[in-house]
Amino acid sequence: MKLPAAFYQRPDPVQIARELLGKHVFSCLDGQLTGGRIVETEAYSHLGDQSMELHLKRRGTHGHALREIGGRAYLYQVYQRHTLFNISTNAADKTDTVLIRAIEPLVGVELMLERRGLTEAAPKLTAGPGVLTQALGLTPALTGTDLQGDTLWIEDHGEEVPEQQVRRSARVGLAYAGTEAANLPWRFRIINNKWTSPAK
């Protein structure tokens, strides 16, 4: 069952990031289905989060999908190479988001391997925000996609990940935003899962 729009439109991106663990994300491009279980996320907020303020300044008008009502894909490129898959949350013009950092590949693995130029399903297939988008075939052209559609969506398969299986820590690569933003414990990972990204 697809997560309803109301799931994403709640006001707390940290809660949403935590609850996305164990959900399943899918893409269907040119009739080809790929997907997997979400095992790592990060939350970003328009309130008290300097990293989001700086991000919006850098992205300018390209961050329009962040200003849409919760439940839209926000895809943008970093280092002119990697695409990052974020989900807008909260109400329109409340620039909160959740970054999907890693998934456990489950559906269309052969196609994922082909897209990544790999021969075996090792963690480097989808364990990281820049590689999971490549495996799922996601590009910035899909930014703004409604997650209620049939191109990109997230499903609830009834799994509830207990707290003892979740590691909460600081987000990755935010030193530029200052100590307070860099140390916010808004990164969530399923413990002892080989598909979480290698960054500590």
DAFENKA-V19439 format. One record per run of one state. SS is the DSSP state (helix for helix, strand for strand, loop for the rest). FROM is the first residue (numbers start at 0). TO is the last residue. Records with the same first field share a line. If there is no record, write none. Layout:
SS=FROM-TO, FROM-TO
This chain:
loop=0-0, 2-3, 8-11, 19-22, 29-30, 44-48, 67-70, 78-80, 89-94, 107-107, 116-121, 125-127, 136-138, 142-144, 146-150, 155-161, 169-173, 177-177, 182-185, 190-199
strand=1-1, 23-28, 31-43, 71-77, 81-88, 95-106, 145-145, 151-154, 165-168, 186-189
helix=4-7, 12-18, 49-66, 108-115, 122-124, 128-135, 139-141, 162-164, 174-176, 178-181
